[in-house]
């Protein structure tokens, strides 16, 4: 299971680089490997050049690891998501251009533009700038993850998570597409037609597109 998961994360890192969803040594990946542990990219790795040895197994209970490699400095953020959400099985932290541009601006990101945005960008939480890798950032992300699967880190980047690695990638792609559309529309002075709230609600509840994540509280809160 862990070997298969490591391989999936390796392929995901390459995909993110090839599709301009990551660059350089920015970003990190993780996935829940069991009910008690997670795999996270090791410190100093580049997402587009991972191999199966570039991951560290970390206890969700206490954040400890036994590997000689150190986990990414963003471990507090990743662990916070899993503690906040029992339904989170993959987390991507990245800084793709358009999404990061939005995170560094006052751009409002609506979800009611097209089918994928209604589902994957249904709700966005915002976290004010806190230094990367800090426990304070982890705590802020934990609170944000309780209410949204897309977390914009102001002047930093974005975190997305989902039930699977594949769906987490799709969530990131949809966010990036939405941000690119918004900025392009502003540049071209186009008015985007936003769908009515009742249409969005009907789509989410009755269109049978995909089951929504349930946003139930995680283990840290005793459930």
C-alpha positions, 0 to 999 in steps of 0.5 A: 500500500505504501509503495503504491501510494509513494508512486502515486505521489511521485507521479503527482509531483511530476504532473504538477510541474509539467502543468505549471502548478508548481515550480522550483522547490516550492510546494509539498505533498502528503497523503494519509497512509493509515488511520494513524500515519501520513506520508509527506515529502521530505525537506529539500525535495522538489515536487517535479523530481521526486522518487519513492525515497523522498517521503517521510512517514509521520505519526498523526498522533504526535507528529514524530517520525523515525526516518533519517530524512526530515519531513517538509517544514510545512508538516504542521500545516499538513498534519493540521488538515488531517486532524481537522478533517477525517475525510481528508486523505491527500493534501497539496500545498503549492504556489501556482502563478494565478492562485498565488497572485490571488493570494497576494491580492484582494481578488475575490474568487467566486465559485459560481462560474462553471460546473467544476468551480461550483464543486471544487471551489465551493468555499474558500477559507483565508489565512493571514500571513504567518511564517512558513513551517510555524506552529501558528500557521498549522493552528490557523490552517486547522481552523480553516480546514474545518470549513473549506477544502481550499485554503488561501494563504495570504502572500504565500500560496494555497492548500487544497485537500480531498478524499484522494490524490487525484481529486486534490489535484483536480481541486488545485487545477480548478482553483488555478483555472478560476483565478486565471479566468478572473484576472483575464476577464479583468484585463479584457474588461469582461463581465463574468456571468455568475450563476444564481445562488439557488442554481448553485445550491440545486447543483450541489445537492441534486445534480449528482455530479459528485458527493460533497465532502462532509466537513466533519470535525476531526480527531483533535476535537474528540470525534 
